[in-house]
Amino acid sequence: MKKISDALLPTVLDLLLDAVCVVDAQGFFVFVSAAGERIFGYPPHEMVGQPMLGFVYAEDRARTLQAVDEILAGTHQPHFENRYLRKDGRVAHIMWSAHWSEAQQLRVAVARDVTQRRRDESMRSALYAISEAAHSAGDLLALFERIHRVIGGLLTTANFFIALHDGTTGELTVPYRAHEGDTAPGPRQPQADALCAQVIRSGQALLLTPGGTAAPGQSLQSGPADDLPNWLGVPLKGQQGTIGALVVQSGAGVARYTGGDVELLQFVSLQVAAAIERKQSEARLRHAACHDPLTDLPNRSVLHERLQAALVQARQNGARLSLLYLDLDRFKPVNDRLGHAAGDLLLQQAARRLQRCLRESDTVGRIGGDEFLVLLVGLHRMEQALQVAEKIRAALGEPFDLAGEPVRISPSIGMALYPEHGVDERQLMLQADQAMYQAKRQGGNRVQLAAPAVPAIS
């Protein structure tokens, strides 16, 4: 049988699709087969004589050194995986089979490029994780945080932004922005906002590399890109068109984003957009179930829950709370004379004025027709409730502009206090309602305090 000559061996090695690498005891490459250029991006002569660790992705160096120690100790490593930084800035996932030759004092290893396999696996996992987050995340912010973690497992994301676009109003918001090392969304970045707006406006992906180039076929405005070394943004396209943008930036000195990263993020963005739309739809349904459709104020069920919770807290803290029952004087004549559309507009404007009179901790809701209920919590003196009631009376007494028609109304306000006028929801509602009707019988445009509760006879 004819033997293969030593001169033929390099030719055989160069035909292999996997790269054969030889590293000396000091960790320097002494041989790399021709396939190394396809896998690592460097011609073999540029790797030979260089330290192996210098090509390894920074985050994988520690565990790579640990694997080297195990190989030097005689442990065969048939499936060790790490990442290398290619010459073109891309990251390559490499699976190694390595052996240490004690006699030659050389480490011989075969490198197989498994980047595409790892990418496919990561994308499948990412799609599943985003779909699961769409069902389990409590709100949009929780969903954004989950999406950030998922995409952070696919790409380097030193900076991460999600922008949303309201197709009806044209408003652009950036509800989620996070920066490397921060535990909470970071501060505003005008450059990122400009890129988000550009991606949404064009409906196309945008890739900015340190050289200032864009992805092939993509338009690029020079303005915001001057000091943005490595950014990638993709539109979030939902059922109704572009609903926002997802923008990431890599840190300095790490792998650059590539056209493959653009394709990956575009693919994942479809699932992200679907998840966001699902969460937005759920939020709209929850809001509609809890708010009056005309004024967008809390409805009866929400008022009931907040009053119950406020009573529990008031009993525990020994504090007061107040319930104001409002009815708009002269509303019916306005509705009859100007029409229901004008009446609806009047109710909407009145609701906004009521909200401006209150603290964040207070609640105002519409309970039907032209009647509103105000819950004031954390009071220490009755005078505080009276001051708020007078503030409301004055605000509603100012003229309303109903499509060019100036209209004046006034409120009749009944006020009940806990515990003076009742110790439960039913008593307080009844007392405030009766006080409101008494104010209306006296001509309206006034605040009427409820009569003290009569103790029950045992």
C-alpha positions as CSV (number, residue, x, y, z in Angstrom):
1,M,0.0,0.0,0.0
2,K,1.3,3.4,-1.0
3,K,1.9,5.8,1.9
4,I,0.9,9.5,1.9
5,S,4.1,11.6,1.9
6,D,4.7,14.3,4.4
7,A,4.7,16.8,1.6
8,L,1.1,15.9,0.7
9,L,-0.2,16.2,4.2
10,P,-0.6,20.1,4.2
11,T,-2.6,19.8,0.9
12,V,-4.9,17.3,2.6
13,L,-5.3,19.5,5.6
14,D,-6.1,22.5,3.4
15,L,-9.0,20.6,1.7
16,L,-10.7,20.2,5.0
17,L,-13.8,22.3,5.7
18,D,-12.8,22.5,9.4
19,A,-9.7,24.4,10.4
20,V,-6.7,22.5,11.9
21,C,-4.9,24.7,14.4
22,V,-1.7,24.0,16.3
23,V,-0.7,26.1,19.4
24,D,2.5,25.9,21.3
25,A,2.9,25.7,25.1
26,Q,3.1,29.5,25.4
27,G,-0.3,29.8,23.6
28,F,0.9,31.1,20.2
29,F,-0.4,29.7,16.9
30,V,2.3,27.8,15.0
31,F,0.0,26.4,12.3
32,V,-3.4,27.2,10.9
33,S,-4.8,25.3,7.9
34,A,-6.4,27.1,4.9
35,A,-10.0,26.7,6.3
36,G,-9.0,29.1,9.1
37,E,-9.4,32.1,6.7
38,R,-13.0,31.2,6.0
39,I,-13.8,30.6,9.7
40,F,-11.7,33.3,11.4
41,G,-11.4,35.9,8.5
42,Y,-7.7,36.0,8.8
43,P,-5.2,34.5,6.4
44,P,-3.2,31.7,8.2
45,H,0.0,33.8,8.0
46,E,-1.7,36.6,10.0
47,M,-2.6,34.2,12.8
48,V,0.7,32.2,13.0
49,G,3.0,33.7,15.6
50,Q,0.1,35.5,17.3
51,P,-1.3,34.6,20.8
52,M,-4.4,32.4,20.5
53,L,-6.2,34.3,23.3
54,G,-6.0,37.6,21.3
55,F,-8.6,36.2,18.8
56,V,-11.0,34.9,21.4
57,Y,-14.1,37.0,22.2
58,A,-13.4,39.0,25.4
59,E,-16.2,37.5,27.4
60,D,-15.1,33.9,26.6
61,R,-11.4,34.2,27.5
62,A,-11.6,33.1,31.1
63,R,-13.4,29.9,30.4
64,T,-11.2,29.3,27.3
65,L,-8.1,29.4,29.6
66,Q,-9.8,27.0,32.0
67,A,-10.4,24.6,29.1
68,V,-6.8,24.9,28.0
69,D,-5.7,24.0,31.5
70,E,-7.8,20.9,31.4
71,I,-6.4,19.9,28.0
72,L,-2.8,20.4,29.3
73,A,-3.7,18.1,32.2
74,G,-4.6,15.4,29.7
75,T,-8.3,15.8,29.4
76,H,-9.6,15.4,25.8
77,Q,-12.0,18.2,24.8
78,P,-14.2,17.0,21.9
79,H,-17.0,19.6,22.0
80,F,-15.8,22.7,23.7
81,E,-17.4,25.9,22.3
82,N,-16.3,29.5,22.4
83,R,-16.5,32.7,20.4
84,Y,-13.9,34.3,18.2
85,L,-13.8,37.8,16.9
86,R,-13.3,37.7,13.1
87,K,-11.2,40.2,11.2
88,D,-14.3,41.8,9.8
89,G,-15.7,42.4,13.3
90,R,-18.3,39.6,13.3
91,V,-18.5,37.0,16.0
92,A,-17.9,33.4,15.1
93,H,-19.1,30.5,17.3
94,I,-16.5,27.7,17.2
95,M,-16.7,24.1,18.4
96,W,-13.3,22.6,19.1
97,S,-11.9,19.1,19.4
98,A,-8.4,19.5,21.0
99,H,-5.6,17.3,22.2
100,W,-2.3,18.1,24.0
101,S,0.9,16.3,22.7
102,E,3.3,16.1,25.6
103,A,6.1,14.8,23.3
104,Q,5.8,17.7,20.9
105,Q,4.7,20.3,23.5
106,L,1.9,21.3,21.1
107,R,-1.8,21.6,21.3
108,V,-3.6,20.3,18.2
109,A,-7.2,21.3,17.7
110,V,-9.8,21.1,15.0
111,A,-12.2,24.1,14.7
112,R,-15.7,23.8,13.3
113,D,-17.8,26.9,12.6
114,V,-21.2,26.4,14.3
115,T,-22.2,30.1,14.0
116,Q,-25.3,29.5,11.9
117,R,-26.4,26.6,14.0
118,R,-26.1,28.6,17.2
119,R,-27.9,31.5,15.5
120,D,-30.8,29.3,14.4
121,E,-31.0,27.8,18.0
122,S,-30.9,31.3,19.5
123,M,-33.6,32.6,17.2
124,R,-35.9,29.7,18.0
125,S,-35.3,30.3,21.7
126,A,-35.8,34.0,21.3
127,L,-39.1,33.6,19.5
128,Y,-40.4,31.3,22.1
129,A,-39.3,33.6,25.0
130,I,-40.9,36.7,23.4
131,S,-44.1,34.8,22.8
132,E,-44.1,33.6,26.4
133,A,-43.4,37.1,27.6
134,A,-46.4,38.4,25.7
135,H,-48.6,36.2,27.7
136,S,-47.0,36.4,31.1
137,A,-45.6,40.0,31.4
138,G,-47.8,42.1,33.6
139,D,-47.6,45.3,31.6
140,L,-45.7,46.9,28.7
141,L,-42.7,47.9,30.9
142,A,-42.3,44.3,32.1
143,L,-42.6,43.1,28.5
144,F,-39.9,45.6,27.3
145,E,-37.5,44.3,30.1
146,R,-38.1,40.7,29.0
147,I,-37.5,41.6,25.3
148,H,-34.3,43.4,26.3
149,R,-33.0,40.3,28.0
150,V,-33.9,38.1,25.1
151,I,-32.3,40.3,22.4
152,G,-29.3,40.8,24.7
153,G,-28.7,37.0,24.4
154,L,-28.5,37.4,20.6
155,L,-26.5,40.6,20.2
156,T,-24.3,42.9,22.2
157,T,-26.5,45.6,23.5
158,A,-24.6,48.2,25.5
159,N,-27.6,50.6,24.7
160,F,-31.1,49.4,24.1
161,F,-34.2,51.5,23.0
162,I,-37.8,50.7,22.2
163,A,-39.7,53.6,20.6
164,L,-43.5,53.6,19.9
165,H,-45.4,55.6,17.3
166,D,-49.0,56.5,17.6
167,G,-50.4,56.3,14.0
168,T,-53.4,58.5,14.9
169,T,-51.6,61.4,16.6
170,G,-48.2,61.0,15.1
171,E,-46.6,61.1,18.5
172,L,-43.3,59.4,19.0
173,T,-42.4,58.2,22.5
174,V,-39.4,56.1,23.8
175,P,-40.9,54.3,26.8
176,Y,-37.9,52.0,27.3
177,R,-34.2,52.9,27.2
178,A,-31.5,51.0,29.0
179,H,-27.8,51.3,29.2
180,E,-25.0,48.9,30.1
181,G,-24.5,48.7,33.9
182,D,-27.9,50.5,34.6
183,T,-30.6,48.7,36.5
184,A,-33.3,51.1,35.2
185,P,-34.0,52.8,31.9
186,G,-31.3,55.4,31.2
187,P,-31.5,59.1,30.5
188,R,-32.7,60.7,27.3
189,Q,-30.3,60.4,24.3
190,P,-31.3,62.8,21.4
191,Q,-29.2,60.8,18.9
192,A,-31.1,57.6,19.8
193,D,-34.4,59.4,19.5
194,A,-33.4,60.8,16.1
195,L,-32.5,57.3,14.9
196,C,-35.7,55.8,16.2
197,A,-37.6,58.5,14.3
198,Q,-35.7,57.8,11.1
199,V,-36.3,54.1,11.3
200,I,-40.0,54.6,11.9
201,R,-40.3,57.2,9.1
202,S,-38.5,55.1,6.5
203,G,-39.9,51.8,7.7
204,Q,-36.5,50.2,6.9
205,A,-33.6,48.9,9.0
206,L,-30.6,51.1,9.6
207,L,-27.1,50.0,10.3
208,L,-24.4,52.5,11.3
209,T,-20.8,51.3,11.6
210,P,-17.7,53.1,12.8
211,G,-17.0,54.1,9.2
212,G,-20.4,55.8,9.0
213,T,-21.9,53.4,6.5
214,A,-25.4,52.1,6.3
215,A,-26.7,48.7,5.5
216,P,-26.9,48.1,1.7
217,G,-29.9,49.7,0.1
218,Q,-30.8,51.8,3.2
219,S,-31.0,55.5,3.3
220,L,-28.8,57.3,5.8
221,Q,-29.0,60.9,7.1
222,S,-25.7,62.2,8.2
223,G,-26.9,64.4,11.0
224,P,-27.4,62.1,14.0
225,A,-24.7,59.6,12.8
226,D,-21.6,61.7,13.4
227,D,-20.9,60.4,16.8
228,L,-22.7,57.1,16.7
229,P,-20.1,54.5,16.0
230,N,-22.1,51.3,15.8
231,W,-25.9,51.3,15.9
232,L,-28.6,49.0,14.6
233,G,-32.2,49.9,14.3
234,V,-35.2,48.0,12.9
235,P,-38.9,49.0,12.5
236,L,-41.5,47.2,14.5
237,K,-44.2,46.3,11.9
238,G,-47.5,45.3,13.2
239,Q,-50.9,44.6,11.7
240,Q,-51.6,48.3,11.3
241,G,-48.2,49.3,9.9
242,T,-45.1,50.5,11.7
243,I,-45.8,50.8,15.4
244,G,-42.3,51.7,16.6
245,A,-38.6,50.9,16.4
246,L,-36.1,48.8,18.2
247,V,-32.6,50.3,18.3
248,V,-29.4,48.8,19.8
249,Q,-25.8,50.0,20.1
250,S,-22.8,47.9,20.8
251,G,-20.1,49.0,23.2
252,A,-16.7,50.4,22.2
253,G,-14.1,47.8,21.2
254,V,-16.6,44.9,20.7
255,A,-17.9,43.1,17.6
256,R,-19.5,45.3,15.0
257,Y,-23.0,44.7,13.8
258,T,-23.3,43.1,10.4
259,G,-25.9,42.5,7.7
260,G,-26.5,39.1,9.4
261,D,-27.4,40.9,12.6
262,V,-29.8,43.1,10.6
263,E,-31.6,40.1,9.3
264,L,-31.7,38.5,12.7
265,L,-33.1,41.5,14.4
266,Q,-35.7,42.1,11.6
267,F,-36.9,38.5,11.9
268,V,-37.2,38.8,15.7
269,S,-38.8,42.2,15.5
270,L,-41.9,40.7,13.9
271,Q,-42.5,38.7,17.0
272,V,-41.7,41.7,19.2
273,A,-44.2,43.9,17.4
274,A,-46.9,41.2,17.8
275,A,-46.1,40.9,21.5
276,I,-46.4,44.7,21.9
277,E,-49.7,44.9,20.1
278,R,-51.1,42.1,22.2
279,K,-50.1,43.9,25.4
280,Q,-51.4,47.3,24.1
281,S,-54.7,45.6,23.2
282,E,-54.9,44.0,26.7
283,A,-54.2,47.4,28.3
284,R,-57.0,49.1,26.2
285,L,-59.5,46.4,27.3
286,R,-58.5,46.8,30.9
287,H,-58.8,50.5,30.7
288,A,-62.2,50.4,28.9
289,A,-63.5,48.0,31.6
290,C,-62.5,50.5,34.4
291,H,-63.3,53.9,32.8
292,D,-66.2,55.9,31.6
293,P,-66.1,55.9,27.8
294,L,-67.1,59.6,27.4
295,T,-64.9,61.3,30.0
296,D,-62.2,58.6,30.5
297,L,-62.7,59.0,34.3
298,P,-62.8,55.9,36.6
299,N,-66.3,54.3,36.5
300,R,-68.5,53.1,39.4
301,S,-66.6,49.8,39.9
302,V,-63.3,51.5,40.3
303,L,-64.7,54.2,42.6
304,H,-66.2,51.4,44.7
305,E,-62.8,49.6,45.0
306,R,-60.9,52.7,45.8
307,L,-63.4,53.8,48.4
308,Q,-63.3,50.4,50.1
309,A,-59.5,50.5,50.1
310,A,-59.4,54.1,51.4
311,L,-61.8,53.2,54.3
312,V,-59.6,50.3,55.3
313,Q,-56.6,52.6,55.4
314,A,-58.4,55.3,57.2
315,R,-59.5,52.9,60.0
316,Q,-55.9,51.7,60.3
317,N,-54.3,55.1,60.4
318,G,-57.1,57.0,62.2
319,A,-57.3,59.5,59.3
320,R,-60.2,61.2,57.6
321,L,-61.5,60.9,54.1
322,S,-64.2,62.8,52.3
323,L,-66.7,62.0,49.6
324,L,-68.0,64.8,47.3
325,Y,-71.1,64.1,45.3
326,L,-71.4,66.6,42.4
327,D,-74.3,67.4,40.1
328,L,-74.0,70.1,37.3
329,D,-76.6,72.8,37.6
330,R,-78.3,73.9,34.4
331,F,-76.8,71.0,32.4
332,K,-80.1,69.8,30.9
333,P,-81.0,73.2,29.3
334,V,-77.5,73.3,27.7
335,N,-78.0,69.8,26.4
336,D,-81.4,70.6,25.1
337,R,-80.5,73.9,23.5
338,L,-77.1,73.0,21.9
339,G,-77.6,69.3,21.4
340,H,-76.1,66.1,22.8
341,A,-72.7,66.6,21.1
342,A,-72.3,69.9,23.0
343,G,-73.5,68.3,26.2
344,D,-70.9,65.5,25.8
345,L,-68.2,68.1,25.2
346,L,-69.3,70.0,28.3
347,L,-69.0,66.8,30.4
348,Q,-65.5,66.1,29.0
349,Q,-64.3,69.6,29.8
350,A,-65.8,69.5,33.3
351,A,-64.0,66.1,33.9
352,R,-60.6,67.7,33.0
353,R,-61.2,70.7,35.3
354,L,-62.1,68.3,38.1
355,Q,-58.9,66.4,37.6
356,R,-56.8,69.6,37.7
357,C,-58.3,70.4,41.1
358,L,-57.1,67.2,42.8
359,R,-54.0,65.5,44.0
360,E,-52.6,62.3,42.5
361,S,-53.8,60.4,45.5
362,D,-57.4,61.6,45.1
363,T,-60.0,60.1,42.7
364,V,-62.7,61.6,40.6
365,G,-65.2,59.4,38.6
366,R,-68.4,59.8,36.6
367,I,-71.3,57.8,38.0
368,G,-73.8,58.7,35.3
369,G,-75.4,61.6,33.5
370,D,-74.0,64.8,34.8
371,E,-73.1,63.4,38.2
372,F,-69.5,62.9,39.5
373,L,-68.0,61.5,42.7
374,V,-64.8,62.8,44.2
375,L,-62.8,60.8,46.9
376,L,-60.3,62.8,49.0
377,V,-57.9,60.7,51.1
378,G,-55.3,61.4,53.8
379,L,-57.2,64.4,55.3
380,H,-56.5,65.7,58.8
381,R,-59.0,68.5,59.1
382,M,-62.5,69.1,57.7
383,E,-61.3,72.4,56.3
384,Q,-59.0,70.7,53.9
385,A,-62.0,69.0,52.2
386,L,-64.0,72.2,52.2
387,Q,-61.1,74.0,50.5
388,V,-61.0,71.4,47.7
389,A,-64.8,71.6,47.3
390,E,-64.6,75.3,46.9
391,K,-61.8,75.0,44.4
392,I,-63.9,72.7,42.4
393,R,-67.0,75.0,42.6
394,A,-64.9,77.9,41.4
395,A,-63.3,75.9,38.5
396,L,-66.6,74.6,37.2
397,G,-68.1,78.1,37.5
398,E,-65.7,79.5,34.9
399,P,-67.2,79.8,31.3
400,F,-67.0,76.8,29.0
401,D,-66.2,77.1,25.3
402,L,-68.5,74.7,23.4
403,A,-67.4,75.1,19.8
404,G,-67.4,78.8,20.0
405,E,-70.5,79.0,22.3
406,P,-69.7,80.4,25.8
407,V,-71.6,78.5,28.4
408,R,-71.8,78.9,32.2
409,I,-72.9,76.2,34.6
410,S,-72.2,75.6,38.3
411,P,-72.1,72.6,40.6
412,S,-74.2,71.4,43.5
413,I,-71.7,69.7,45.8
414,G,-72.7,67.4,48.8
415,M,-69.8,66.5,51.1
416,A,-69.6,63.6,53.6
417,L,-66.7,63.0,55.9
418,Y,-65.4,59.8,57.5
419,P,-66.1,59.1,60.3
420,E,-68.4,62.0,61.1
421,H,-71.1,61.2,58.6
422,G,-70.7,57.4,58.1
423,V,-68.3,54.5,58.8
424,D,-68.9,52.5,55.6
425,E,-69.4,53.0,51.9
426,R,-73.2,52.9,51.9
427,Q,-73.6,55.5,54.7
428,L,-71.1,57.9,53.1
429,M,-72.6,57.6,49.6
430,L,-76.1,58.2,51.0
431,Q,-75.1,61.2,53.1
432,A,-73.1,62.8,50.3
433,D,-76.0,62.3,47.9
434,Q,-78.6,63.8,50.3
435,A,-76.3,66.8,50.9
436,M,-76.0,67.3,47.2
437,Y,-79.8,67.4,46.7
438,Q,-80.1,69.8,49.6
439,A,-77.5,72.1,47.9
440,K,-79.6,71.9,44.7
441,R,-82.8,72.7,46.5
442,Q,-81.1,75.8,47.9
443,G,-80.4,77.1,44.4
444,G,-77.2,75.2,43.5
445,N,-73.7,76.6,43.1
446,R,-72.8,75.7,46.6
447,V,-71.1,73.2,48.9
448,Q,-73.4,71.5,51.4
449,L,-72.0,69.5,54.3
450,A,-73.9,66.4,55.3
451,A,-75.8,66.2,58.6
452,P,-74.0,64.2,61.3
453,A,-74.9,60.5,61.3
454,V,-77.5,59.4,63.8
455,P,-76.2,56.5,66.0
456,A,-78.1,53.3,65.6
457,I,-80.4,52.4,68.5
458,S,-79.4,49.0,69.9
